[in-house]
Amino acid sequence: MANQTSSDYGVYPPRAVQVGENMMHSNIITTISASASDNMYMFPIPPDCLEGSKEHWRPYVLSIAERASNPLEEMERMLYAGEAQAFLVWNPESQCSHAFIGVEYRGSTKGRVGQIIWLMGEDRKAWIHLFADLETYLRDQQSCVAVRPVARRGWAKFLKANGYRETHVVMEKSL
């Protein structure tokens, strides 16, 4: 991946962005972010880069599939088909990932919404500040008008403290 800089993102540029006509199938360029830490990056993985990075994101997808009783094959199909976009939080010093985020793009009457459908990671306090970069990327690069996380209850305190509001409650009953 070639590192380039861009001044098109104003005062708070995202740490990594995708550019091109098809926002899901393009080059990734690295930019400097005001919120990103010196040792953590959040970046999108285009579908055509998934195979080469599988060792980093697949363990998270396996864990999410097991915990949520989701078919692993369906989750992977969504990623490879571009129906969901993968994001990794990466520490270049240790050369390892710290979190995985999956976003599905949906339409609404107000415009495009980035729905966070998968979210899992270690040491959340070390990278949670990068959520602002994800929001910037979704707004500026994917033309989203809103972010809609579908997350476990433990995320509620952080999300509410960062401007999110509860709009629905999802419940489940085994039959």
N, C-alpha and C positions, 0 to 999 in steps of 0.2 A: 504494500500500500504506500503510495507516494504521499508525503506530508506536504501540504500547501497551506497557505493562510488566506483568509478572506476578510475584507473589511465591510462586507455587506450585511453584517448582523448587528450593527449598532454597538451600544455600550455593553450589552450582556450576550455575546455570541454563544452558541452552543459549543461544547467541547468537540463534538464530531457531528458532521452533517452529511447528508447525501445530496448530490446534485444531479441534474439531468432531466430529460423529458419525462421518463418514467421514473418516478421518485423511488420505486422499490428496486429497480434494476440499474443502478448507476454506480459511479465511483464514490468512495468515501473520502472526504477531505478533512483533515484535522485543523481545527482553529483553536485559538486561545480563548479560554472561558474565564470570566470573572468569578464564577462560583466553583469551578472545578478545583479539586485539590491538586497538589504537586504530584501525588502518586496514585491518583485514581482517574479513570476516564470512563465515560459512558458513550457507547457508540452503537449505531444500528448495523445489523448484518443483513445485506441484501440476499435474496434467495440464491443467487448464483455464487455466493461466498459461503453458504451454509456447510457444504460438504467439507471444505477445507478447514473449517473452524469447529467441526462437530465434537471434537474431544473436549471443547470448552463449554458448549451450551447443552449438549445432550444429557449430561448427568442431572442438570436442573430439570429438564423436561421429563426425565425418568422419575424423579422424585415427585414432581407435580402430578404426573399421571397416576402414580401410586396413591398419593395422598387424596386426590380428588376423584379417584376411580374413573379417570378419563382414559379412553383408548389411546395408547402411545402412538399407534399408527396414524390415527386421525390428527393428533397434534402435530406430528412431523409432516403429514400431508399438507396441513394448513400453512406451515412455514415454507415448505418447498414450493407450494403453489402461489405464494405471495398473499394468501388470505389473512395471514398474521405476520407481523414483522418482529423479528428477534432483536433484542438489545442486550449487550453485555456491559457489566461494570468490570473494568480491567485495571490491574495494577501492573504497570510495565516493569517495575523493579523486581517483583517476585514472579513475573510472567504467569500470573494466574488470574482467573476470574473470581469475582466476589459476589456477583448477583446476575440474575437473568430476568428479563422483562419481556413479555409478549404482548403486542398491541394489535388489536383488530380495528380496522377502520370501518365506520358505519355512517350512514346518512341519517340526518334528522331534519326536522322542519327548519331548524336554525342554521344548518350547514353540516359539514363533516365533523365527526366525533372520533377521537382516539380512545378506544375502550381498552383499558389495561386488563387483559384476561388472565395473564400469568405473571406472578411476581414472587421471586424467591431469592434469598441471598444470605450470606454470612456477614457478621459484623456490620449491621445496618448503620450504626452511628458513623462509621468511617466513610460511607458513600451516599447517605441519604440526601445530602445537600445537592447531589447531582440530579435530583428529581426536577429541579428548576431547569436544567439543561434539556431534559426530556420534554418538558412543557414548551420550551422555546422551539425545539426541533419540531414538535407536533404542530405548533402554530405557524412557524415560518417556512418549514419545508414540506409539510403535509397538508397545509391549509385547514387545519382543524380549528373549530371555534370553541371546542370544549374537550376536556379530558374526563373520562369516566372510569375510575378504577373499580373493578369488581375484586374485592380483597377480603382476606380474613379479618375478623374483628380486631386483632391486634394492630392493624394499620389505622384504625379510626382516629386515635388521638393525634397521630402525626398529620394525617390528612386534614382533619378539622383545623388544626393549628396553622395549616398552610393554605387556607381559603376554600377548602372543599366542604360541601354540605351534603348531608344525607338526603337522598331523594327517594330511595326505595329500600326495602328490606327483602333479602332473599332468604327463604327458609326451605327446609327439606325434611321429608318424612319417608323413612324406609317402608316399603310395602312387602 
